[in-house]
Amino acid sequence: MSLEQTFKKYRCHLRSAPGMWATYDGHVDVYAPDEDEVFSRAVRELARTSFPDRPSLSSWVLERIELLAD
């Protein structure tokens, strides 16, 4: 891995997994080095902001990822 890593902006479309909580179906915009990191970064962002009770990847279902233009 190079010292200078390029991050791109992605939109992660996801929804909450079935459970005993309010449902969420939407998207989170995150910066990531590649698509492999997008879902986990989106879940961390949701856990940090609106859904602190759902920090686990298993609490969410990935719908799709799109690369946003700079």
TAPE-V162540 format. One record per pair of residues at least 4 apart in sequence whose C-alpha atoms are under 7 Angstrom apart, sorted by the first residue. I is the first residue (numbers start at 0). J is the second residue. D is the distance in Angstrom with one decimal. If there is no record, write none. Layout:
# TAPE-V162540
I_J_D + I_J_D
This chain:
# TAPE-V162540
4_32_6.9 + 5_32_5.9 + 6_30_5.8 + 6_31_5.0 + 6_32_4.3 + 7_30_5.3 + 7_31_5.6 + 7_32_6.1 + 8_28_6.9 + 8_29_5.7 + 8_30_4.4 + 8_31_6.5 + 8_66_6.3 + 8_67_5.6 + 9_28_5.6 + 9_29_5.5 + 9_30_6.1 + 9_37_7.0 + 9_64_6.8 + 9_65_5.6 + 9_66_4.5 + 9_67_5.3 + 10_26_6.4 + 10_27_5.7 + 10_28_4.4 + 10_29_6.5 + 10_64_5.7 + 10_65_5.2 + 10_66_6.4 + 10_67_6.7 + 11_26_5.3 + 11_27_5.3 + 11_28_6.2 + 11_37_6.7 + 11_38_6.5 + 11_41_6.6 + 11_63_6.2 + 11_64_4.7 + 11_65_6.6 + 12_25_5.8 + 12_26_4.2 + 12_27_6.6 + 12_61_6.4 + 12_62_5.3 + 12_63_5.2 + 12_64_6.1 + 13_24_6.0 + 13_25_5.8 + 13_26_5.9 + 13_59_6.7 + 13_60_5.5 + 13_61_4.6 + 13_62_5.0 + 14_23_5.3 + 14_24_4.2 + 14_25_6.3 + 14_59_5.8 + 14_60_5.3 + 14_61_6.8 + 15_22_5.7 + 15_23_5.2 + 15_24_6.6 + 15_58_6.0 + 15_59_4.5 + 15_60_6.0 + 16_58_5.2 + 16_59_4.9 + 16_60_5.8 + 27_41_5.8 + 29_37_6.9 + 29_40_6.8 + 29_41_6.3 + 31_36_6.0 + 31_37_5.9 + 32_36_7.0 + 33_37_7.0 + 36_40_6.2 + 37_41_6.1 + 38_42_6.2 + 38_61_7.0 + 39_43_6.2 + 39_56_6.8 + 40_44_6.2 + 41_45_6.3 + 42_46_6.1 + 42_54_6.6 + 42_56_6.5 + 43_47_6.0 + 43_54_6.4 + 44_48_6.2 + 45_49_5.5 + 45_50_5.4 + 46_50_4.7 + 46_51_4.2 + 46_52_6.8 + 46_53_5.8 + 46_54_4.9 + 47_51_5.8 + 53_58_6.0
